Amino acid sequence: MNKTVIGVLASGRGSNLQAIVDAIEAGRLNAKIGAVISDNPNANVLTRMADTDIPTICIDRRQFSSRQEFEAAVAEELNIHHVELVVLAGFMRILTAYFIDRFGGRIMNIHPALLPSFPGENAQQQALDYGAKVSGCTVHFVDEGMDSGPIILQEAVPILEDDTADTLSERILHAEHILYPRALALYCEGRLKLEGRRVRII
Ligand code: GAR
């Protein structure tokens, strides 16, 4: 079966990207990373990929006068690298309808909470502040809302009595590293079927 070409957008540390690279190398994910794009010139994710042959591109948001111009540059780079699926891995920008229309149904995100609870920033702290006993992570398709697209996979992570945002984030991150490659593998195997808001695994 042909490898699906994925393009990863990331703003920071890049541990989810690393988990995806590891899953490909281990043969658990039939994909090829066509490009890694960061909007942040100081992102660790850029140095993390330095020893690989994966094209790594920085598109600095500050060099564009509008969101649409920035997104057009990102989309152009993804197209140059023949990207079929856009994977957001710690990408800290909200994409506009302009970008989502161009890659409609072909953008995935991972969020560190059990959506629809605790969307947006600082999801782990939100779960602690709310007093939830369970949180986790969600892989979903991206739509125009904030973390509101159809849910593909979720994994629950218990919240412990003495958890801080850091300890909870670390345990959730561990679950993310397993969940994201698994969701991507389902996509690459053609096993995700969207019916309304529901993603059926076939
Ligand atoms: C991950 O916890 C991811 O779920 C979160 O940022 C972190 C990125 O870590 N994403 C969001 O909060 C998106 N709203 P990483 O750079 O090590 O993969």
Residues whose N, C-alpha, C, O or C-beta is under 5 A from the ligand:
A	BS01	GAR	G12 R13 G14 S15 N16 L17 A89 G90 F91 I110 H111 P112 G120
